[in-house]
Amino acid sequence: MTREGQRIRVFADKRRYGKHVTVVEGFDSVDVSKVAKELKSKLACGGTTKKDAIELQGNHVNKVKKVLIGMGFSQDMIDVA
């Protein structure tokens, strides 16, 4: 599967002590660590990968979709909650 065929889900979550986290999940056959590295660089934030999901520090829900489209993912396949 290519980047265009990925069904990606982006949502914000609230963690301990009121910290906001943006979760990006739904990657298949894509190097998640490379995608995470580019997202962290473009959004100027920290983050981590857990299984096939990316957790970014802060609420970046609105910005993540634009960055993913710029990286070659299909606009129609990105669900933002």
N, C-alpha and C positions, 0 to 999 in steps of 0.2 A: 504494500500500500504506500502511496506517496503522501506528501504533505497535504495535498488537496483533498484526500479522502478521509482525513482524520475528523472525528466528531469530538470537538473539544468543548469542555464546560468550564466557565470562569465564574467564580463566586467569592464573596467576601465572608469571612468568619471572624468571630470575636473570641479571643483566647483569654487566658488568665490575666488578671490585672488590667483588663480592658484593652489589651493590645489587639489591633486589627491585623488580619492576615488575608492575603489574596491567594486563593487556591485555583490552580489551573490543572485540570485532569482530563484524561481520555486519550492519551497518546498511545499509538500502536506502531511498532516497528520504526520508531524515531528515537534517536539518541537524546533522551530527556535531559541529560546533564549539559549537552551543548545548547539546547533550547533555553534551559534555565540560566546558563551563563550569559547568553545574549540578552535575555529579559532583564536580568539583574543589572547588566551594564547599561542598557538603554533607559531603564527606569530609575537608575541610581539608588538602588536599595539592596538590602541583603536578602538571603533566602536559602532554601534547601530543596533537595529532592527526596521524596519518600515514596518508594515503590514506583508507580508510573504517574505520580503527581508532583507538581511544583508548588512550593509554598513561598510566597514573597512577603516580606515584612512591609506592613502598611496597606492601605486601601488603594489599589491601583486598577480596580475593575474596569473603569472607563478607558484607561490608557492601554491595557494589555491587548485588547482586540486590535487596535491600530498597529501595534508592534508585531503581533502575530501575522497580520495580513502582509506587512512589509517583509516578513520572513518567508512568505510563500504559502501560507495556509489559506484555505478557501474561506471567504467572508461568510458564506451561507452555512458553513459547518461549525461556526463558533457561536455557542450559546452563552449569553451573558445574563446572569441572574442578579 
